[in-house]
Amino acid sequence: MKKLFCSLIMLFPLLLFAQTKGKNDNEKFEPIQLYFVMLVKGPNRTQDSITAAKIQEGQMANIGKLAKEGKLIVAGPFMDDTNWRGLFILKCQDAAECENLLKTDPAISSGRLTYEVHPWMTGKNCLFK
């Protein structure tokens, strides 16, 4: 399942390019590197419900802040109950900036979530609107 998901992620920019090519043949594909972050259940999930709610509230505030700054392009939870809890797509200068931004997330800093970071390529004109 994980291999299939990773394969689809790798093919996604090509599919987007194919979709945008027909829309405006004069529009040139401009690659942009982003960072795909898979949020995974962390080692510390023993918080009481009040603490977990405060962590969630802090996480949502941080998501809003990063989105407003233009650093967070996509964020959202998965709707099934697996170890994969959600994803971020971040616009950063490099992997170090990405790591620093992730450390500002209360769900990550509390150990409730952990993550995998993957540099990801797409086209400037293929981003979500």
Backbone as XML, in Angstrom:
<?xml version="1.0"?>
<chain id="A" units="angstrom">
  <residue number="1" name="MET">
    <atom name="N" x="0.830" y="-1.192" z="0.000"/>
    <atom name="CA" x="0.000" y="0.000" z="0.000"/>
    <atom name="C" x="0.876" y="1.259" z="0.000"/>
  </residue>
  <residue number="2" name="LYS">
    <atom name="N" x="1.932" y="1.245" z="0.850"/>
    <atom name="CA" x="2.807" y="2.402" z="0.938"/>
    <atom name="C" x="3.542" y="2.615" z="-0.384"/>
  </residue>
  <residue number="3" name="LYS">
    <atom name="N" x="3.964" y="1.508" z="-1.038"/>
    <atom name="CA" x="4.652" y="1.631" z="-2.326"/>
    <atom name="C" x="3.722" y="2.210" z="-3.381"/>
  </residue>
  <residue number="4" name="LEU">
    <atom name="N" x="2.455" y="1.791" z="-3.370"/>
    <atom name="CA" x="1.483" y="2.318" z="-4.317"/>
    <atom name="C" x="1.294" y="3.808" z="-4.092"/>
  </residue>
  <residue number="5" name="PHE">
    <atom name="N" x="1.160" y="4.213" z="-2.834"/>
    <atom name="CA" x="0.964" y="5.620" z="-2.500"/>
    <atom name="C" x="2.163" y="6.447" z="-2.960"/>
  </residue>
  <residue number="6" name="CYS">
    <atom name="N" x="3.373" y="5.954" z="-2.678"/>
    <atom name="CA" x="4.584" y="6.676" z="-3.083"/>
    <atom name="C" x="4.678" y="6.769" z="-4.604"/>
  </residue>
  <residue number="7" name="SER">
    <atom name="N" x="4.293" y="5.706" z="-5.302"/>
    <atom name="CA" x="4.316" y="5.731" z="-6.761"/>
    <atom name="C" x="3.346" y="6.770" z="-7.300"/>
  </residue>
  <residue number="8" name="LEU">
    <atom name="N" x="2.164" y="6.838" z="-6.707"/>
    <atom name="CA" x="1.184" y="7.828" z="-7.146"/>
    <atom name="C" x="1.677" y="9.248" z="-6.905"/>
  </residue>
  <residue number="9" name="ILE">
    <atom name="N" x="2.340" y="9.452" z="-5.779"/>
    <atom name="CA" x="2.873" y="10.776" z="-5.466"/>
    <atom name="C" x="3.918" y="11.172" z="-6.505"/>
  </residue>
  <residue number="10" name="MET">
    <atom name="N" x="4.749" y="10.221" z="-6.907"/>
    <atom name="CA" x="5.794" y="10.523" z="-7.886"/>
    <atom name="C" x="5.199" y="10.834" z="-9.258"/>
  </residue>
  <residue number="11" name="LEU">
    <atom name="N" x="4.076" y="10.213" z="-9.601"/>
    <atom name="CA" x="3.443" y="10.441" z="-10.891"/>
    <atom name="C" x="2.548" y="11.676" z="-10.912"/>
  </residue>
  <residue number="12" name="PHE">
    <atom name="N" x="2.172" y="12.172" z="-9.749"/>
    <atom name="CA" x="1.224" y="13.270" z="-9.647"/>
    <atom name="C" x="1.636" y="14.506" z="-10.451"/>
  </residue>
  <residue number="13" name="PRO">
    <atom name="N" x="2.912" y="14.967" z="-10.358"/>
    <atom name="CA" x="3.276" y="16.147" z="-11.158"/>
    <atom name="C" x="3.121" y="15.918" z="-12.658"/>
  </residue>
  <residue number="14" name="LEU">
    <atom name="N" x="3.399" y="14.707" z="-13.117"/>
    <atom name="CA" x="3.243" y="14.418" z="-14.542"/>
    <atom name="C" x="1.776" y="14.489" z="-14.953"/>
  </residue>
  <residue number="15" name="LEU">
    <atom name="N" x="0.914" y="13.990" z="-14.092"/>
    <atom name="CA" x="-0.519" y="14.045" z="-14.390"/>
    <atom name="C" x="-1.004" y="15.487" z="-14.420"/>
  </residue>
  <residue number="16" name="LEU">
    <atom name="N" x="-0.516" y="16.291" z="-13.487"/>
    <atom name="CA" x="-0.903" y="17.701" z="-13.466"/>
    <atom name="C" x="-0.406" y="18.410" z="-14.711"/>
  </residue>
  <residue number="17" name="PHE">
    <atom name="N" x="0.816" y="18.102" z="-15.140"/>
    <atom name="CA" x="1.356" y="18.720" z="-16.345"/>
    <atom name="C" x="0.497" y="18.356" z="-17.548"/>
  </residue>
  <residue number="18" name="ALA">
    <atom name="N" x="0.105" y="17.097" z="-17.620"/>
    <atom name="CA" x="-0.731" y="16.664" z="-18.732"/>
    <atom name="C" x="-2.063" y="17.405" z="-18.721"/>
  </residue>
  <residue number="19" name="GLN">
    <atom name="N" x="-2.612" y="17.654" z="-17.532"/>
    <atom name="CA" x="-3.887" y="18.350" z="-17.436"/>
    <atom name="C" x="-3.753" y="19.827" z="-17.788"/>
  </residue>
  <residue number="20" name="THR">
    <atom name="N" x="-2.642" y="20.455" z="-17.422"/>
    <atom name="CA" x="-2.509" y="21.880" z="-17.679"/>
    <atom name="C" x="-2.055" y="22.154" z="-19.106"/>
  </residue>
  <residue number="21" name="LYS">
    <atom name="N" x="-1.445" y="21.211" z="-19.759"/>
    <atom name="CA" x="-0.925" y="21.418" z="-21.108"/>
    <atom name="C" x="-2.045" y="21.806" z="-22.068"/>
  </residue>
  <residue number="22" name="GLY">
    <atom name="N" x="-3.200" y="21.173" z="-21.970"/>
    <atom name="CA" x="-4.293" y="21.453" z="-22.887"/>
    <atom name="C" x="-5.035" y="22.742" z="-22.579"/>
  </residue>
  <residue number="23" name="LYS">
    <atom name="N" x="-4.923" y="23.233" z="-21.368"/>
    <atom name="CA" x="-5.668" y="24.428" z="-20.972"/>
    <atom name="C" x="-5.160" y="25.670" z="-21.685"/>
  </residue>
  <residue number="24" name="ASN">
    <atom name="N" x="-3.858" y="25.809" z="-21.744"/>
    <atom name="CA" x="-3.279" y="26.983" z="-22.375"/>
    <atom name="C" x="-1.905" y="26.574" z="-22.895"/>
  </residue>
  <residue number="25" name="ASP">
    <atom name="N" x="-1.816" y="26.299" z="-24.178"/>
    <atom name="CA" x="-0.578" y="25.790" z="-24.754"/>
    <atom name="C" x="0.570" y="26.780" z="-24.650"/>
  </residue>
  <residue number="26" name="ASN">
    <atom name="N" x="0.275" y="28.064" z="-24.415"/>
    <atom name="CA" x="1.325" y="29.065" z="-24.260"/>
    <atom name="C" x="1.897" y="29.082" z="-22.841"/>
  </residue>
  <residue number="27" name="GLU">
    <atom name="N" x="1.188" y="28.456" z="-21.903"/>
    <atom name="CA" x="1.624" y="28.443" z="-20.515"/>
    <atom name="C" x="2.726" y="27.395" z="-20.345"/>
  </residue>
  <residue number="28" name="LYS">
    <atom name="N" x="3.878" y="27.838" z="-19.892"/>
    <atom name="CA" x="5.040" y="26.975" z="-19.757"/>
    <atom name="C" x="5.049" y="26.314" z="-18.380"/>
  </residue>
  <residue number="29" name="PHE">
    <atom name="N" x="5.423" y="25.050" z="-18.339"/>
    <atom name="CA" x="5.539" y="24.323" z="-17.075"/>
    <atom name="C" x="6.750" y="24.849" z="-16.318"/>
  </residue>
  <residue number="30" name="GLU">
    <atom name="N" x="6.519" y="25.385" z="-15.123"/>
    <atom name="CA" x="7.601" y="25.890" z="-14.283"/>
    <atom name="C" x="7.674" y="25.040" z="-13.026"/>
  </residue>
  <residue number="31" name="PRO">
    <atom name="N" x="8.722" y="24.226" z="-12.907"/>
    <atom name="CA" x="8.819" y="23.363" z="-11.724"/>
    <atom name="C" x="9.073" y="24.162" z="-10.454"/>
  </residue>
  <residue number="32" name="ILE">
    <atom name="N" x="8.542" y="23.651" z="-9.365"/>
    <atom name="CA" x="8.754" y="24.240" z="-8.049"/>
    <atom name="C" x="8.929" y="23.089" z="-7.065"/>
  </residue>
  <residue number="33" name="GLN">
    <atom name="N" x="9.913" y="23.218" z="-6.182"/>
    <atom name="CA" x="10.104" y="22.195" z="-5.162"/>
    <atom name="C" x="9.374" y="22.584" z="-3.896"/>
  </residue>
  <residue number="34" name="LEU">
    <atom name="N" x="8.589" y="21.667" z="-3.387"/>
    <atom name="CA" x="7.887" y="21.828" z="-2.124"/>
    <atom name="C" x="8.306" y="20.674" z="-1.221"/>
  </residue>
  <residue number="35" name="TYR">
    <atom name="N" x="7.721" y="20.611" z="-0.041"/>
    <atom name="CA" x="8.015" y="19.518" z="0.885"/>
    <atom name="C" x="6.711" y="18.848" z="1.298"/>
  </residue>
  <residue number="36" name="PHE">
    <atom name="N" x="6.628" y="17.552" z="0.983"/>
    <atom name="CA" x="5.472" y="16.727" z="1.339"/>
    <atom name="C" x="5.762" y="16.138" z="2.709"/>
  </residue>
  <residue number="37" name="VAL">
    <atom name="N" x="4.861" y="16.371" z="3.660"/>
    <atom name="CA" x="5.048" y="15.898" z="5.030"/>
    <atom name="C" x="3.902" y="14.951" z="5.379"/>
  </residue>
  <residue number="38" name="MET">
    <atom name="N" x="4.250" y="13.705" z="5.664"/>
    <atom name="CA" x="3.273" y="12.718" z="6.111"/>
    <atom name="C" x="3.252" y="12.755" z="7.635"/>
  </residue>
  <residue number="39" name="LEU">
    <atom name="N" x="2.124" y="13.109" z="8.204"/>
    <atom name="CA" x="1.968" y="13.127" z="9.661"/>
    <atom name="C" x="1.548" y="11.735" z="10.124"/>
  </residue>
  <residue number="40" name="VAL">
    <atom name="N" x="2.267" y="11.228" z="11.115"/>
    <atom name="CA" x="2.092" y="9.850" z="11.574"/>
    <atom name="C" x="1.865" y="9.870" z="13.087"/>
  </residue>
  <residue number="41" name="LYS">
    <atom name="N" x="1.128" y="8.884" z="13.591"/>
    <atom name="CA" x="0.935" y="8.774" z="15.044"/>
    <atom name="C" x="2.288" y="8.789" z="15.737"/>
  </residue>
  <residue number="42" name="GLY">
    <atom name="N" x="2.391" y="9.612" z="16.773"/>
    <atom name="CA" x="3.633" y="9.731" z="17.519"/>
    <atom name="C" x="3.684" y="8.795" z="18.713"/>
  </residue>
  <residue number="43" name="PRO">
    <atom name="N" x="4.802" y="8.782" z="19.405"/>
    <atom name="CA" x="4.992" y="7.872" z="20.532"/>
    <atom name="C" x="4.258" y="8.293" z="21.800"/>
  </residue>
  <residue number="44" name="ASN">
    <atom name="N" x="3.828" y="9.556" z="21.892"/>
    <atom name="CA" x="3.180" y="10.056" z="23.106"/>
    <atom name="C" x="1.731" y="10.429" z="22.803"/>
  </residue>
  <residue number="45" name="ARG">
    <atom name="N" x="0.847" y="9.455" z="22.936"/>
    <atom name="CA" x="-0.579" y="9.694" z="22.669"/>
    <atom name="C" x="-1.415" y="9.405" z="23.919"/>
  </residue>
  <residue number="46" name="THR">
    <atom name="N" x="-0.818" y="9.635" z="25.081"/>
    <atom name="CA" x="-1.492" y="9.295" z="26.342"/>
    <atom name="C" x="-2.108" y="10.511" z="27.035"/>
  </residue>
  <residue number="47" name="GLN">
    <atom name="N" x="-2.176" y="11.648" z="26.343"/>
    <atom name="CA" x="-2.720" y="12.851" z="26.959"/>
    <atom name="C" x="-4.210" y="12.646" z="27.280"/>
  </residue>
  <residue number="48" name="ASP">
    <atom name="N" x="-4.653" y="13.293" z="28.350"/>
    <atom name="CA" x="-6.088" y="13.265" z="28.659"/>
    <atom name="C" x="-6.827" y="14.087" z="27.605"/>
  </residue>
  <residue number="49" name="SER">
    <atom name="N" x="-8.138" y="13.987" z="27.582"/>
    <atom name="CA" x="-8.927" y="14.624" z="26.525"/>
    <atom name="C" x="-8.801" y="16.146" z="26.536"/>
  </residue>
  <residue number="50" name="ILE">
    <atom name="N" x="-8.659" y="16.743" z="27.701"/>
    <atom name="CA" x="-8.522" y="18.202" z="27.785"/>
    <atom name="C" x="-7.182" y="18.636" z="27.190"/>
  </residue>
  <residue number="51" name="THR">
    <atom name="N" x="-6.122" y="17.935" z="27.538"/>
    <atom name="CA" x="-4.791" y="18.249" z="27.005"/>
    <atom name="C" x="-4.750" y="18.011" z="25.503"/>
  </residue>
  <residue number="52" name="ALA">
    <atom name="N" x="-5.327" y="16.898" z="25.049"/>
    <atom name="CA" x="-5.353" y="16.599" z="23.609"/>
    <atom name="C" x="-6.107" y="17.686" z="22.843"/>
  </residue>
  <residue number="53" name="ALA">
    <atom name="N" x="-7.206" y="18.180" z="23.428"/>
    <atom name="CA" x="-7.971" y="19.252" z="22.779"/>
    <atom name="C" x="-7.150" y="20.540" z="22.698"/>
  </residue>
  <residue number="54" name="LYS">
    <atom name="N" x="-6.365" y="20.848" z="23.737"/>
    <atom name="CA" x="-5.512" y="22.037" z="23.720"/>
    <atom name="C" x="-4.406" y="21.895" z="22.673"/>
  </residue>
  <residue number="55" name="ILE">
    <atom name="N" x="-3.856" y="20.695" z="22.559"/>
    <atom name="CA" x="-2.835" y="20.444" z="21.533"/>
    <atom name="C" x="-3.448" y="20.650" z="20.151"/>
  </residue>
  <residue number="56" name="GLN">
    <atom name="N" x="-4.643" y="20.116" z="19.952"/>
    <atom name="CA" x="-5.331" y="20.261" z="18.663"/>
    <atom name="C" x="-5.622" y="21.730" z="18.359"/>
  </residue>
  <residue number="57" name="GLU">
    <atom name="N" x="-6.050" y="22.460" z="19.348"/>
    <atom name="CA" x="-6.327" y="23.893" z="19.175"/>
    <atom name="C" x="-5.050" y="24.636" z="18.778"/>
  </residue>
  <residue number="58" name="GLY">
    <atom name="N" x="-3.956" y="24.316" z="19.438"/>
    <atom name="CA" x="-2.677" y="24.926" z="19.102"/>
    <atom name="C" x="-2.210" y="24.556" z="17.706"/>
  </residue>
  <residue number="59" name="GLN">
    <atom name="N" x="-2.439" y="23.305" z="17.336"/>
    <atom name="CA" x="-2.065" y="22.864" z="15.995"/>
    <atom name="C" x="-2.858" y="23.634" z="14.939"/>
  </residue>
  <residue number="60" name="MET">
    <atom name="N" x="-4.145" y="23.806" z="15.153"/>
    <atom name="CA" x="-4.970" y="24.534" z="14.186"/>
    <atom name="C" x="-4.540" y="25.998" z="14.082"/>
  </residue>
  <residue number="61" name="ALA">
    <atom name="N" x="-4.186" y="26.606" z="15.194"/>
    <atom name="CA" x="-3.699" y="27.990" z="15.169"/>
    <atom name="C" x="-2.381" y="28.076" z="14.383"/>
  </residue>
  <residue number="62" name="ASN">
    <atom name="N" x="-1.515" y="27.110" z="14.596"/>
    <atom name="CA" x="-0.240" y="27.085" z="13.883"/>
    <atom name="C" x="-0.455" y="26.864" z="12.388"/>
  </residue>
  <residue number="63" name="ILE">
    <atom name="N" x="-1.385" y="25.998" z="12.031"/>
    <atom name="CA" x="-1.717" y="25.767" z="10.620"/>
    <atom name="C" x="-2.191" y="27.083" z="9.982"/>
  </residue>
  <residue number="64" name="GLY">
    <atom name="N" x="-3.066" y="27.796" z="10.678"/>
    <atom name="CA" x="-3.558" y="29.077" z="10.167"/>
    <atom name="C" x="-2.439" y="30.082" z="9.990"/>
  </residue>
  <residue number="65" name="LYS">
    <atom name="N" x="-1.523" y="30.138" z="10.947"/>
    <atom name="CA" x="-0.387" y="31.063" z="10.877"/>
    <atom name="C" x="0.504" y="30.730" z="9.684"/>
  </residue>
  <residue number="66" name="LEU">
    <atom name="N" x="0.857" y="29.460" z="9.514"/>
    <atom name="CA" x="1.731" y="29.060" z="8.406"/>
    <atom name="C" x="1.060" y="29.279" z="7.050"/>
  </residue>
  <residue number="67" name="ALA">
    <atom name="N" x="-0.244" y="29.061" z="6.986"/>
    <atom name="CA" x="-0.977" y="29.302" z="5.738"/>
    <atom name="C" x="-0.976" y="30.797" z="5.407"/>
  </residue>
  <residue number="68" name="LYS">
    <atom name="N" x="-1.218" y="31.620" z="6.416"/>
    <atom name="CA" x="-1.238" y="33.076" z="6.213"/>
    <atom name="C" x="0.128" y="33.585" z="5.747"/>
  </residue>
  <residue number="69" name="GLU">
    <atom name="N" x="1.206" y="32.954" z="6.234"/>
    <atom name="CA" x="2.562" y="33.339" z="5.843"/>
    <atom name="C" x="2.923" y="32.808" z="4.449"/>
  </residue>
  <residue number="70" name="GLY">
    <atom name="N" x="2.070" y="31.970" z="3.874"/>
    <atom name="CA" x="2.353" y="31.395" z="2.562"/>
    <atom name="C" x="3.287" y="30.200" z="2.603"/>
  </residue>
  <residue number="71" name="LYS">
    <atom name="N" x="3.559" y="29.677" z="3.782"/>
    <atom name="CA" x="4.453" y="28.524" z="3.932"/>
    <atom name="C" x="3.701" y="27.198" z="3.799"/>
  </residue>
  <residue number="72" name="LEU">
    <atom name="N" x="2.446" y="27.173" z="4.229"/>
    <atom name="CA" x="1.643" y="25.947" z="4.183"/>
    <atom name="C" x="0.681" y="26.033" z="3.013"/>
  </residue>
  <residue number="73" name="ILE">
    <atom name="N" x="0.853" y="25.132" z="2.052"/>
    <atom name="CA" x="0.037" y="25.133" z="0.840"/>
    <atom name="C" x="-1.188" y="24.237" z="1.016"/>
  </residue>
  <residue number="74" name="VAL">
    <atom name="N" x="-0.988" y="23.073" z="1.635"/>
    <atom name="CA" x="-2.061" y="22.093" z="1.842"/>
    <atom name="C" x="-1.901" y="21.492" z="3.229"/>
  </residue>
  <residue number="75" name="ALA">
    <atom name="N" x="-3.021" y="21.269" z="3.910"/>
    <atom name="CA" x="-3.012" y="20.575" z="5.196"/>
    <atom name="C" x="-4.342" y="19.858" z="5.348"/>
  </residue>
  <residue number="76" name="GLY">
    <atom name="N" x="-4.296" y="18.700" z="5.931"/>
    <atom name="CA" x="-5.549" y="18.009" z="6.201"/>
    <atom name="C" x="-5.344" y="16.638" z="6.788"/>
  </residue>
  <residue number="77" name="PRO">
    <atom name="N" x="-6.350" y="16.172" z="7.533"/>
    <atom name="CA" x="-6.273" y="14.844" z="8.151"/>
    <atom name="C" x="-6.775" y="13.762" z="7.198"/>
  </residue>
  <residue number="78" name="PHE">
    <atom name="N" x="-6.329" y="12.554" z="7.449"/>
    <atom name="CA" x="-6.918" y="11.397" z="6.774"/>
    <atom name="C" x="-8.141" y="10.983" z="7.582"/>
  </residue>
  <residue number="79" name="MET">
    <atom name="N" x="-9.140" y="10.495" z="6.910"/>
    <atom name="CA" x="-10.417" y="10.220" z="7.563"/>
    <atom name="C" x="-10.570" y="8.778" z="8.040"/>
  </residue>
  <residue number="80" name="ASP">
    <atom name="N" x="-9.535" y="7.961" z="7.850"/>
    <atom name="CA" x="-9.586" y="6.603" z="8.378"/>
    <atom name="C" x="-8.673" y="6.518" z="9.602"/>
  </residue>
  <residue number="81" name="ASP">
    <atom name="N" x="-8.778" y="5.456" z="10.360"/>
    <atom name="CA" x="-8.014" y="5.330" z="11.600"/>
    <atom name="C" x="-6.800" y="4.434" z="11.373"/>
  </residue>
  <residue number="82" name="THR">
    <atom name="N" x="-5.739" y="5.034" z="10.804"/>
    <atom name="CA" x="-4.489" y="4.311" z="10.590"/>
    <atom name="C" x="-3.371" y="5.100" z="11.261"/>
  </residue>
  <residue number="83" name="ASN">
    <atom name="N" x="-2.146" y="4.648" z="11.110"/>
    <atom name="CA" x="-1.012" y="5.401" z="11.653"/>
    <atom name="C" x="-0.803" y="6.711" z="10.913"/>
  </residue>
  <residue number="84" name="TRP">
    <atom name="N" x="-1.208" y="6.754" z="9.639"/>
    <atom name="CA" x="-1.123" y="8.007" z="8.885"/>
    <atom name="C" x="-2.254" y="8.913" z="9.352"/>
  </residue>
  <residue number="85" name="ARG">
    <atom name="N" x="-1.916" y="10.066" z="9.923"/>
    <atom name="CA" x="-2.932" y="10.943" z="10.505"/>
    <atom name="C" x="-3.286" y="12.129" z="9.601"/>
  </residue>
  <residue number="86" name="GLY">
    <atom name="N" x="-2.356" y="12.570" z="8.746"/>
    <atom name="CA" x="-2.638" y="13.700" z="7.877"/>
    <atom name="C" x="-1.416" y="14.070" z="7.065"/>
  </residue>
  <residue number="87" name="LEU">
    <atom name="N" x="-1.533" y="15.197" z="6.355"/>
    <atom name="CA" x="-0.393" y="15.630" z="5.547"/>
    <atom name="C" x="-0.319" y="17.137" z="5.483"/>
  </residue>
  <residue number="88" name="PHE">
    <atom name="N" x="0.880" y="17.604" z="5.230"/>
    <atom name="CA" x="1.159" y="19.009" z="4.934"/>
    <atom name="C" x="1.936" y="19.043" z="3.624"/>
  </residue>
  <residue number="89" name="ILE">
    <atom name="N" x="1.742" y="20.091" z="2.857"/>
    <atom name="CA" x="2.651" y="20.423" z="1.771"/>
    <atom name="C" x="3.146" y="21.830" z="2.085"/>
  </residue>
  <residue number="90" name="LEU">
    <atom name="N" x="4.455" y="21.930" z="2.298"/>
    <atom name="CA" x="5.071" y="23.178" z="2.734"/>
    <atom name="C" x="5.940" y="23.781" z="1.639"/>
  </residue>
  <residue number="91" name="LYS">
    <atom name="N" x="5.933" y="25.103" z="1.569"/>
    <atom name="CA" x="6.780" y="25.836" z="0.635"/>
    <atom name="C" x="7.935" y="26.418" z="1.443"/>
  </residue>
  <residue number="92" name="CYS">
    <atom name="N" x="9.113" y="25.809" z="1.297"/>
    <atom name="CA" x="10.289" y="26.196" z="2.077"/>
    <atom name="C" x="11.504" y="26.364" z="1.172"/>
  </residue>
  <residue number="93" name="GLN">
    <atom name="N" x="12.472" y="27.112" z="1.646"/>
    <atom name="CA" x="13.718" y="27.294" z="0.906"/>
    <atom name="C" x="14.544" y="26.012" z="0.882"/>
  </residue>
  <residue number="94" name="ASP">
    <atom name="N" x="14.498" y="25.262" z="1.996"/>
    <atom name="CA" x="15.295" y="24.039" z="2.088"/>
    <atom name="C" x="14.719" y="23.137" z="3.181"/>
  </residue>
  <residue number="95" name="ALA">
    <atom name="N" x="15.324" y="21.952" z="3.327"/>
    <atom name="CA" x="14.836" y="20.973" z="4.306"/>
    <atom name="C" x="14.962" y="21.489" z="5.738"/>
  </residue>
  <residue number="96" name="ALA">
    <atom name="N" x="15.986" y="22.283" z="6.005"/>
    <atom name="CA" x="16.165" y="22.828" z="7.357"/>
    <atom name="C" x="15.009" y="23.747" z="7.737"/>
  </residue>
  <residue number="97" name="GLU">
    <atom name="N" x="14.589" y="24.597" z="6.803"/>
    <atom name="CA" x="13.446" y="25.477" z="7.083"/>
    <atom name="C" x="12.191" y="24.639" z="7.328"/>
  </residue>
  <residue number="98" name="CYS">
    <atom name="N" x="12.016" y="23.600" z="6.536"/>
    <atom name="CA" x="10.864" y="22.707" z="6.710"/>
    <atom name="C" x="10.869" y="22.105" z="8.119"/>
  </residue>
  <residue number="99" name="GLU">
    <atom name="N" x="12.011" y="21.582" z="8.546"/>
    <atom name="CA" x="12.126" y="20.998" z="9.889"/>
    <atom name="C" x="11.805" y="22.027" z="10.969"/>
  </residue>
  <residue number="100" name="ASN">
    <atom name="N" x="12.310" y="23.238" z="10.798"/>
    <atom name="CA" x="12.047" y="24.289" z="11.790"/>
    <atom name="C" x="10.567" y="24.640" z="11.865"/>
  </residue>
  <residue number="101" name="LEU">
    <atom name="N" x="9.890" y="24.688" z="10.722"/>
    <atom name="CA" x="8.452" y="24.966" z="10.719"/>
    <atom name="C" x="7.678" y="23.836" z="11.398"/>
  </residue>
  <residue number="102" name="LEU">
    <atom name="N" x="8.083" y="22.607" z="11.155"/>
    <atom name="CA" x="7.391" y="21.469" z="11.769"/>
    <atom name="C" x="7.523" y="21.483" z="13.287"/>
  </residue>
  <residue number="103" name="LYS">
    <atom name="N" x="8.628" y="21.979" z="13.790"/>
    <atom name="CA" x="8.838" y="22.046" z="15.238"/>
    <atom name="C" x="7.897" y="23.041" z="15.907"/>
  </residue>
  <residue number="104" name="THR">
    <atom name="N" x="7.269" y="23.931" z="15.127"/>
    <atom name="CA" x="6.326" y="24.892" z="15.706"/>
    <atom name="C" x="4.941" y="24.283" z="15.913"/>
  </residue>
  <residue number="105" name="ASP">
    <atom name="N" x="4.727" y="23.061" z="15.439"/>
    <atom name="CA" x="3.421" y="22.403" z="15.561"/>
    <atom name="C" x="3.317" y="21.736" z="16.935"/>
  </residue>
  <residue number="106" name="PRO">
    <atom name="N" x="2.356" y="22.151" z="17.771"/>
    <atom name="CA" x="2.215" y="21.567" z="19.104"/>
    <atom name="C" x="1.971" y="20.054" z="19.098"/>
  </residue>
  <residue number="107" name="ALA">
    <atom name="N" x="1.315" y="19.526" z="18.075"/>
    <atom name="CA" x="1.072" y="18.079" z="18.022"/>
    <atom name="C" x="2.382" y="17.324" z="17.796"/>
  </residue>
  <residue number="108" name="ILE">
    <atom name="N" x="3.305" y="17.939" z="17.080"/>
    <atom name="CA" x="4.610" y="17.327" z="16.852"/>
    <atom name="C" x="5.503" y="17.522" z="18.070"/>
  </residue>
  <residue number="109" name="SER">
    <atom name="N" x="5.562" y="18.742" z="18.598"/>
    <atom name="CA" x="6.440" y="19.007" z="19.748"/>
    <atom name="C" x="6.010" y="18.233" z="20.997"/>
  </residue>
  <residue number="110" name="SER">
    <atom name="N" x="4.724" y="17.896" z="21.101"/>
    <atom name="CA" x="4.242" y="17.124" z="22.246"/>
    <atom name="C" x="4.464" y="15.625" z="22.073"/>
  </residue>
  <residue number="111" name="GLY">
    <atom name="N" x="4.835" y="15.204" z="20.872"/>
    <atom name="CA" x="5.018" y="13.780" z="20.598"/>
    <atom name="C" x="3.743" y="13.072" z="20.189"/>
  </residue>
  <residue number="112" name="ARG">
    <atom name="N" x="2.644" y="13.809" z="20.116"/>
    <atom name="CA" x="1.376" y="13.210" z="19.688"/>
    <atom name="C" x="1.457" y="12.783" z="18.223"/>
  </residue>
  <residue number="113" name="LEU">
    <atom name="N" x="2.190" y="13.560" z="17.425"/>
    <atom name="CA" x="2.443" y="13.213" z="16.024"/>
    <atom name="C" x="3.939" y="13.213" z="15.770"/>
  </residue>
  <residue number="114" name="THR">
    <atom name="N" x="4.339" y="12.446" z="14.786"/>
    <atom name="CA" x="5.677" y="12.515" z="14.228"/>
    <atom name="C" x="5.497" y="12.655" z="12.719"/>
  </residue>
  <residue number="115" name="TYR">
    <atom name="N" x="6.553" y="12.626" z="11.956"/>
    <atom name="CA" x="6.391" y="12.922" z="10.537"/>
    <atom name="C" x="7.510" y="12.320" z="9.698"/>
  </residue>
  <residue number="116" name="GLU">
    <atom name="N" x="7.233" y="12.238" z="8.409"/>
    <atom name="CA" x="8.224" y="11.920" z="7.382"/>
    <atom name="C" x="8.207" y="13.088" z="6.406"/>
  </residue>
  <residue number="117" name="VAL">
    <atom name="N" x="9.383" y="13.586" z="6.029"/>
    <atom name="CA" x="9.486" y="14.693" z="5.081"/>
    <atom name="C" x="10.073" y="14.171" z="3.775"/>
  </residue>
  <residue number="118" name="HIS">
    <atom name="N" x="9.440" y="14.561" z="2.665"/>
    <atom name="CA" x="9.923" y="14.184" z="1.339"/>
    <atom name="C" x="9.929" y="15.417" z="0.444"/>
  </residue>
  <residue number="119" name="PRO">
    <atom name="N" x="11.086" y="15.779" z="-0.140"/>
    <atom name="CA" x="11.088" y="16.859" z="-1.130"/>
    <atom name="C" x="10.168" y="16.439" z="-2.276"/>
  </residue>
  <residue number="120" name="TRP">
    <atom name="N" x="9.380" y="17.367" z="-2.768"/>
    <atom name="CA" x="8.343" y="17.033" z="-3.757"/>
    <atom name="C" x="8.352" y="18.085" z="-4.852"/>
  </residue>
  <residue number="121" name="MET">
    <atom name="N" x="8.221" y="17.660" z="-6.091"/>
    <atom name="CA" x="8.261" y="18.570" z="-7.227"/>
    <atom name="C" x="6.887" y="18.621" z="-7.886"/>
  </residue>
  <residue number="122" name="THR">
    <atom name="N" x="6.455" y="19.834" z="-8.222"/>
    <atom name="CA" x="5.244" y="20.031" z="-9.004"/>
    <atom name="C" x="5.469" y="21.280" z="-9.864"/>
  </residue>
  <residue number="123" name="GLY">
    <atom name="N" x="4.450" y="21.730" z="-10.535"/>
    <atom name="CA" x="4.563" y="22.932" z="-11.351"/>
    <atom name="C" x="3.919" y="24.117" z="-10.662"/>
  </residue>
  <residue number="124" name="LYS">
    <atom name="N" x="4.498" y="25.310" z="-10.863"/>
    <atom name="CA" x="3.933" y="26.529" z="-10.278"/>
    <atom name="C" x="2.480" y="26.707" z="-10.657"/>
  </residue>
  <residue number="125" name="ASN">
    <atom name="N" x="2.148" y="26.379" z="-11.906"/>
    <atom name="CA" x="0.769" y="26.540" z="-12.373"/>
    <atom name="C" x="-0.105" y="25.337" z="-12.049"/>
  </residue>
  <residue number="126" name="CYS">
    <atom name="N" x="0.420" y="24.395" z="-11.268"/>
    <atom name="CA" x="-0.346" y="23.194" z="-10.912"/>
    <atom name="C" x="-0.773" y="23.188" z="-9.453"/>
  </residue>
  <residue number="127" name="LEU">
    <atom name="N" x="-0.523" y="24.271" z="-8.738"/>
    <atom name="CA" x="-0.873" y="24.321" z="-7.325"/>
    <atom name="C" x="-2.373" y="24.469" z="-7.146"/>
  </residue>
  <residue number="128" name="PHE">
    <atom name="N" x="-2.837" y="24.045" z="-5.998"/>
    <atom name="CA" x="-4.249" y="24.179" z="-5.670"/>
    <atom name="C" x="-4.620" y="25.649" z="-5.635"/>
  </residue>
  <residue number="129" name="LYS">
    <atom name="N" x="-5.819" y="25.965" z="-6.050"/>
    <atom name="CA" x="-6.298" y="27.355" z="-6.025"/>
    <atom name="C" x="-7.276" y="27.535" z="-4.904"/>
  </residue>
</chain>
